[in-house]
Amino acid sequence: MQTRDITARARAYTNAQRKIKEIQEKMADIKAELVAELTARETEELSAGGFTIRNTSVDSERFDTKVFKEKNPGIYETYLILSQSQRFTIT
């Protein structure tokens, strides 16, 4: 690939990222409006035009690694594993 091709692809990539961000912001605004409507109606579920819109609380349990590490550092270190990932960025 030539430098101009790489530049064009990088530009296309960053433009796509910008569009995604704009769409995500629009989605967040719409979600906030819908949540506000559910709240105003004092309901967790609403049906409209074939859509069912829900805003429900979900409980989940998670392991508190921070407290475990503080109270059991030796055990924590024994089971600690290294993981690698790749991070792709264009700035």
Residue frames relative to the residue before (quaternion, step in Angstrom):
aa qw qx qy qz dx dy dz
M 1.0000 0.0000 0.0000 0.0000 0.00 0.00 0.00
Q 0.4148 -0.7013 0.5294 0.2363 3.54 -0.96 0.88
T 0.6685 -0.4970 0.3664 0.4145 3.59 -1.25 0.41
R 0.6621 0.5011 -0.3228 0.4542 3.61 0.90 -0.81
D 0.6258 0.5270 -0.3367 0.4661 3.59 1.11 -0.66
I 0.6454 0.5113 -0.3111 0.4745 3.56 1.00 -0.86
T 0.6387 0.5227 -0.3171 0.4672 3.57 0.99 -0.86
A 0.6560 0.5101 -0.3062 0.4645 3.58 0.94 -0.88
R 0.6700 0.4875 -0.3022 0.4713 3.59 0.93 -0.85
A 0.6376 0.5142 -0.3259 0.4721 3.59 1.02 -0.80
R 0.6382 0.5175 -0.3181 0.4729 3.59 1.00 -0.82
A 0.6543 0.5081 -0.3083 0.4676 3.58 0.93 -0.90
Y 0.6420 0.5290 -0.3117 0.4591 3.57 1.01 -0.84
T 0.7014 0.4541 -0.2810 0.4722 3.60 0.82 -0.96
N 0.6064 0.5332 -0.3550 0.4711 3.61 1.11 -0.58
A 0.6428 0.5075 -0.3160 0.4789 3.57 1.00 -0.80
Q 0.6258 0.5299 -0.3362 0.4632 3.60 1.01 -0.79
R 0.6463 0.5230 -0.3136 0.4587 3.57 0.97 -0.86
K 0.6542 0.5078 -0.3075 0.4687 3.58 0.96 -0.88
I 0.6266 0.5299 -0.3285 0.4675 3.58 1.01 -0.82
K 0.6539 0.5116 -0.3143 0.4603 3.58 0.91 -0.91
E 0.6455 0.5179 -0.3168 0.4634 3.59 0.96 -0.86
I 0.6642 0.4931 -0.2997 0.4752 3.58 0.94 -0.88
Q 0.6463 0.5134 -0.3238 0.4624 3.60 0.96 -0.82
E 0.6386 0.5130 -0.3274 0.4709 3.60 1.03 -0.74
K 0.6353 0.5180 -0.3147 0.4785 3.58 1.02 -0.83
M 0.6459 0.5169 -0.3118 0.4673 3.59 0.97 -0.88
A 0.6467 0.5171 -0.3199 0.4605 3.60 0.97 -0.83
D 0.6388 0.5195 -0.3231 0.4665 3.60 1.02 -0.78
I 0.6622 0.4958 -0.3001 0.4750 3.58 0.92 -0.92
K 0.6346 0.5267 -0.3257 0.4624 3.59 0.95 -0.86
A 0.6493 0.5178 -0.3195 0.4563 3.60 0.91 -0.89
E 0.6359 0.5222 -0.3235 0.4673 3.60 1.01 -0.80
L 0.6824 0.4865 -0.2880 0.4633 3.58 0.90 -0.93
V 0.6378 0.5103 -0.3234 0.4777 3.60 0.99 -0.82
A 0.6352 0.5255 -0.3269 0.4622 3.58 0.99 -0.81
E 0.6520 0.5052 -0.3142 0.4701 3.58 1.00 -0.79
L 0.6366 0.5079 -0.3289 0.4781 3.59 0.96 -0.81
T 0.6539 0.5117 -0.3063 0.4656 3.57 0.96 -0.87
A 0.6541 0.5165 -0.3098 0.4575 3.57 0.93 -0.89
R 0.7115 0.4231 -0.2445 0.5050 3.58 1.08 -0.73
E 0.3456 -0.7731 0.4602 0.2668 3.56 1.37 -0.03
T 0.5527 0.5622 -0.4148 0.4544 3.53 0.85 1.08
E 0.4026 -0.6994 0.5351 0.2499 3.56 -1.25 0.41
E 0.7820 0.2409 -0.1139 0.5634 3.58 1.25 -0.30
L 0.0006 -0.7860 0.6161 -0.0515 3.52 -1.06 0.87
S 0.1886 -0.7658 0.6042 0.1137 3.58 -0.99 0.82
A 0.1450 0.7771 -0.5994 0.1257 3.55 -0.96 0.92
G 0.8733 -0.0194 0.0029 0.4867 3.56 -0.86 0.99
G 0.7276 -0.4221 0.2383 0.4855 3.58 1.00 0.73
F 0.6231 0.5017 -0.3389 0.4952 3.57 1.30 0.01
T 0.1741 -0.7225 0.6536 0.1433 3.52 -1.20 0.59
I 0.1344 -0.7975 0.5877 0.0223 3.53 -0.63 1.21
R 0.0123 -0.8116 0.5831 -0.0344 3.58 -0.73 1.07
N 0.0135 -0.7386 0.6732 0.0322 3.50 -1.24 0.61
T 0.1137 0.8296 -0.5268 0.1460 3.54 0.04 1.32
S 0.4731 -0.6328 0.5314 0.3057 3.52 -1.26 0.50
V 0.1024 -0.7806 0.6156 0.0357 3.54 -1.02 0.84
D 0.2232 -0.7662 0.5905 0.1207 3.56 -0.80 1.02
S 0.0712 0.7761 -0.6251 0.0429 3.54 -1.03 0.76
E 0.3200 -0.7244 0.5787 0.1951 3.51 -1.23 0.54
R 0.0339 -0.7863 0.6166 0.0177 3.53 -1.06 0.72
F 0.5106 -0.6308 0.4935 0.3128 3.52 -1.23 0.51
D 0.3158 -0.7613 0.5407 0.1680 3.59 -0.75 1.07
T 0.1985 -0.8289 0.5150 0.0908 3.56 0.07 1.31
K 0.6034 0.5744 -0.3655 0.4153 3.59 1.05 -0.66
V 0.6873 0.4550 -0.2804 0.4919 3.60 0.85 -0.96
F 0.6365 0.5329 -0.3324 0.4477 3.58 0.96 -0.85
K 0.6525 0.5178 -0.3072 0.4602 3.58 0.96 -0.88
E 0.6588 0.5127 -0.3056 0.4579 3.59 0.99 -0.84
K 0.7541 0.4069 -0.2085 0.4715 3.58 0.93 -0.91
N 0.7980 0.1686 -0.0635 0.5751 3.58 1.17 -0.59
P 0.0219 -0.8598 0.5093 0.0282 3.61 0.66 1.01
G 0.6438 0.5358 -0.3323 0.4335 3.60 0.99 -0.75
I 0.6683 0.4776 -0.2963 0.4874 3.56 0.90 -0.91
Y 0.6233 0.5510 -0.3354 0.4420 3.56 0.96 -0.86
E 0.6808 0.4912 -0.2859 0.4621 3.58 0.85 -0.98
T 0.6063 0.5743 -0.3499 0.4245 3.59 1.07 -0.73
Y 0.7832 0.3363 -0.1589 0.4983 3.58 0.95 -0.87
L 0.4594 0.6723 -0.4513 0.3651 3.56 1.26 0.13
I 0.0600 -0.7930 0.6060 0.0165 3.56 -0.87 0.96
L 0.4328 -0.6725 0.5392 0.2641 3.53 -1.22 0.58
S 0.0263 -0.7757 0.6301 0.0250 3.56 -0.94 0.85
Q 0.2112 -0.7731 0.5883 0.1081 3.52 -1.10 0.73
S 0.0008 -0.7653 0.6436 0.0122 3.51 -1.19 0.59
Q 0.3909 -0.6903 0.5476 0.2660 3.52 -1.26 0.20
R 0.1526 -0.7703 0.6137 0.0824 3.54 -1.06 0.75
F 0.1567 -0.7883 0.5924 0.0549 3.55 -0.67 1.16
T 0.0839 0.7964 -0.5943 0.0745 3.58 -0.79 1.00
I 0.1048 -0.7298 0.6687 0.0962 3.49 -1.29 0.51
T 0.0260 -0.8134 0.5809 -0.0147 3.58 -0.69 1.05
